Amino acid sequence: MPQAPIKIGLVDDHILTRDAVAGIIRSFADFDVTLLAENGKEFIDKLNHANIPEILLLDLNMPEMNGHETIHWLLKNHPEIKILVLTMYDAESLIHLIKAGVRGFLKKGATAAELKQALQSILTTGTYCSLTVTSRLFGLMKDLGTKNSYWGTIILNECEIAFLKQVATELTYKEIAQKMKVSPRTVDNYRDALFLKLNVKSRVGLAVYAIKSGIVTLNF
C-alpha cells in the first residue's frame, strides 16, 4: 500500500511566491501542500484535524498575524508541527527563533533543490540550516562583544538598543522610524524581533524591559 504524502503547510502573504513554492513542493515525490494561508490568523482558521501539516513553511513579515505571533501560537497549541522559516532576518534573530523552537531556516529565493533538501532534512534529522544561514550564525558567534551587547542573557544589536531607547518615549512608531532614519517596515521588524527575543507582547513590555535593563534611565 503506497504511503500517504507528507503534509506541508505554507503561510506567506505574497500570493505569487506562495503559489509558486506550493507548485514546486507538489512536484516532489512524497510531499503535498494541504494548507495555504496568507497570514497566521488565516492559517489557524483553516487548521483542522484533517489537514494538520507535519512541516509548516512560514514567512515572518505578514499583516494581521505575523510569523512571530504564529510561532508562539504553534508552540502552545501544536508543538508537533515542525516550523521552517522563510527568512532574510539577521543572525541575532535567527538564534532567538531557534530558542523558540523553529526547526530550520530557508532563505527566500532558494532553489527547488534546496527547498527539497530542507524538507527532507527536517524529516530525517529534525533540523535544517542552509550554508548561508550557518555562516551568518558562525559570524555572529565570532563577532560577539564587538557590534552586539549583552543585557542579561539577551543579545541585542545596536539598532535594537537604539529602538528600545525610543520605545520608552511618547513617539509613535512612525516618528521613531523618522528619528532613526529607517522605514516604518524596518521599525516593525525591530519590534517583532524584540517581542520574540524578550518574550513580551506589547510596547509597554518593551519599555519595561528597557528600563529594568538600564537601557533607559528615568529622570525624576
C-alpha positions as CSV (number, residue, x, y, z in Angstrom):
1,M,0.0,0.0,0.0
2,P,1.5,3.4,-1.0
3,Q,2.5,5.7,1.8
4,A,0.5,8.9,2.2
5,P,2.4,12.1,1.2
6,I,3.9,14.3,3.9
7,K,1.5,17.2,4.6
8,I,3.0,20.6,4.2
9,G,1.6,24.0,5.2
10,L,2.6,27.3,3.6
11,V,1.9,30.7,5.1
12,D,3.1,33.8,3.1
13,D,1.2,37.0,2.3
14,H,2.8,37.2,-1.2
15,I,0.4,35.2,-3.4
16,L,2.7,34.7,-6.3
17,T,5.5,33.4,-4.1
18,R,3.2,31.2,-2.1
19,D,1.6,29.6,-5.2
20,A,5.0,29.2,-6.8
21,V,6.5,27.4,-3.8
22,A,3.4,25.3,-3.4
23,G,3.7,24.2,-7.0
24,I,7.3,23.2,-6.6
25,I,6.6,21.2,-3.4
26,R,3.7,19.4,-5.1
27,S,6.2,18.3,-7.8
28,F,8.3,16.5,-5.3
29,A,7.5,12.8,-4.6
30,D,6.1,12.1,-1.1
31,F,5.1,15.7,-0.4
32,D,1.8,17.6,-0.7
33,V,0.7,21.1,0.3
34,T,-2.5,20.7,2.2
35,L,-2.9,24.1,3.7
36,L,-2.2,27.6,2.2
37,A,-2.7,30.9,4.1
38,E,-1.7,34.5,3.7
39,N,-1.1,35.1,7.5
40,G,-1.2,33.4,10.8
41,K,-4.8,34.1,11.5
42,E,-6.0,32.6,8.2
43,F,-3.8,29.5,8.9
44,I,-5.3,29.0,12.3
45,D,-8.9,29.5,10.9
46,K,-8.2,26.8,8.2
47,L,-6.4,24.4,10.5
48,N,-8.4,21.2,11.5
49,H,-7.6,17.6,12.4
50,A,-7.7,16.5,8.8
51,N,-5.1,18.9,7.4
52,I,-2.6,19.4,10.2
53,P,0.8,19.8,8.4
54,E,3.9,17.9,9.5
55,I,6.0,20.8,8.3
56,L,5.0,24.4,8.1
57,L,6.8,26.9,5.8
58,L,6.3,30.2,7.5
59,D,7.1,33.8,6.4
60,L,7.8,36.3,9.3
61,N,6.6,39.6,7.9
62,M,2.8,39.3,7.4
63,P,-0.2,41.5,8.1
64,E,-2.8,40.8,10.8
65,M,-0.9,37.9,12.5
66,N,2.8,37.8,11.7
67,G,5.3,34.9,11.8
68,H,6.5,35.6,15.4
69,E,2.9,35.5,16.7
70,T,2.1,32.4,14.7
71,I,5.2,30.6,16.2
72,H,4.1,31.4,19.7
73,W,0.7,30.1,19.0
74,L,2.0,26.9,17.4
75,L,4.4,26.2,20.3
76,K,1.4,26.3,22.7
77,N,-1.2,24.5,20.6
78,H,0.7,22.3,18.0
79,P,4.3,21.8,19.1
80,E,4.4,18.7,16.9
81,I,4.4,20.8,13.8
82,K,8.0,21.4,12.5
83,I,8.5,25.0,11.6
84,L,10.7,26.0,8.6
85,V,11.0,29.8,8.5
86,L,11.4,31.6,5.1
87,T,13.6,34.4,6.1
88,M,16.0,37.2,5.3
89,Y,16.5,38.0,9.0
90,D,19.7,38.9,10.8
91,A,21.6,36.2,12.6
92,E,20.7,37.5,16.1
93,S,17.0,37.0,15.3
94,L,17.7,33.5,14.0
95,I,19.3,32.5,17.3
96,H,16.2,33.5,19.2
97,L,13.9,31.8,16.7
98,I,15.9,28.6,17.3
99,K,15.4,29.0,21.0
100,A,11.7,29.5,20.4
101,G,11.5,26.1,18.7
102,V,11.9,26.8,15.0
103,R,13.4,23.7,13.3
104,G,15.0,25.4,10.3
105,F,15.6,28.4,8.0
106,L,15.4,28.7,4.3
107,K,16.4,31.9,2.6
108,K,13.9,33.4,0.2
109,G,15.0,32.8,-3.4
110,A,16.3,29.3,-2.6
111,T,16.4,26.8,-5.5
112,A,13.9,24.0,-5.8
113,A,16.7,21.5,-4.9
114,E,17.5,23.4,-1.7
115,L,13.8,23.5,-0.8
116,K,13.5,19.7,-1.3
117,Q,16.7,19.2,0.8
118,A,15.3,21.4,3.6
119,L,12.1,19.4,3.7
120,Q,13.9,16.0,3.7
121,S,16.4,17.2,6.3
122,I,13.7,18.3,8.7
123,L,12.0,14.9,8.4
124,T,15.2,12.9,8.8
125,T,17.3,14.9,11.2
126,G,14.7,17.3,12.7
127,T,16.5,20.5,11.6
128,Y,17.7,22.3,8.5
129,C,20.0,25.3,8.1
130,S,21.5,26.5,4.8
131,L,25.2,27.1,4.4
132,T,24.4,30.8,4.0
133,V,22.5,31.0,7.3
134,T,25.0,28.8,9.1
135,S,27.9,31.1,8.0
136,R,25.9,34.1,9.4
137,L,25.4,32.3,12.7
138,F,29.1,31.4,13.0
139,G,29.9,35.0,12.1
140,L,27.7,36.2,14.9
141,M,29.4,34.0,17.4
142,K,32.8,35.2,16.2
143,D,31.8,38.9,16.5
144,L,30.0,38.8,19.8
145,G,31.3,41.5,22.1
146,T,32.1,43.9,19.2
147,K,28.9,45.2,17.5
148,N,26.4,43.5,19.9
149,S,25.7,43.9,23.5
150,Y,24.6,41.6,26.3
151,W,21.7,42.5,28.5
152,G,21.5,39.6,30.9
153,T,21.3,36.5,28.6
154,I,19.8,38.5,25.7
155,I,21.9,39.5,22.7
156,L,20.8,42.9,21.3
157,N,22.3,44.6,18.3
158,E,22.9,48.4,18.1
159,C,19.8,49.1,16.1
160,E,17.6,47.2,18.6
161,I,19.1,49.1,21.5
162,A,18.5,52.4,19.7
163,F,14.9,51.3,19.1
164,L,14.4,50.4,22.7
165,K,15.6,53.8,23.8
166,Q,12.8,55.4,21.7
167,V,10.1,52.9,22.7
168,A,10.1,54.4,26.2
169,T,9.2,57.9,24.8
170,E,5.9,59.2,23.6
171,L,6.9,59.0,19.9
172,T,4.7,56.9,17.6
173,Y,6.3,54.0,15.7
174,K,6.2,56.2,12.5
175,E,8.0,59.0,14.4
176,I,10.6,56.6,15.7
177,A,11.3,55.4,12.2
178,Q,11.8,59.0,11.1
179,K,14.1,59.7,14.0
180,M,16.2,56.6,13.4
181,K,16.2,57.3,9.6
182,V,14.7,53.9,8.7
183,S,11.5,52.8,7.1
184,P,8.4,52.1,9.2
185,R,8.6,48.5,8.0
186,T,12.2,48.3,9.5
187,V,10.9,49.6,12.8
188,D,8.1,46.9,12.6
189,N,10.9,44.3,12.1
190,Y,12.8,45.6,15.2
191,R,9.6,45.5,17.3
192,D,8.6,42.0,16.2
193,A,12.1,40.5,16.7
194,L,12.2,42.1,20.2
195,F,8.8,40.7,21.1
196,L,10.2,37.2,20.4
197,K,13.7,37.8,22.0
198,L,12.3,39.4,25.2
199,N,9.1,37.3,25.3
200,V,6.8,40.3,25.6
201,K,3.7,41.2,23.6
202,S,3.3,44.9,23.8
203,R,5.1,48.2,23.6
204,V,4.7,48.6,27.3
205,G,6.6,45.3,27.8
206,L,9.4,46.6,25.6
207,A,9.5,49.8,27.6
208,V,9.6,48.0,30.9
209,Y,12.4,45.8,29.7
210,A,14.4,48.9,28.5
211,I,14.0,50.5,31.9
212,K,14.7,47.4,34.0
213,S,17.8,46.5,31.9
214,G,19.2,50.1,32.3
215,I,19.0,50.8,28.5
216,V,16.7,53.7,29.5
217,T,17.2,55.8,32.7
218,L,14.3,57.6,34.2
219,N,15.0,61.1,35.4
220,F,12.7,62.4,38.1
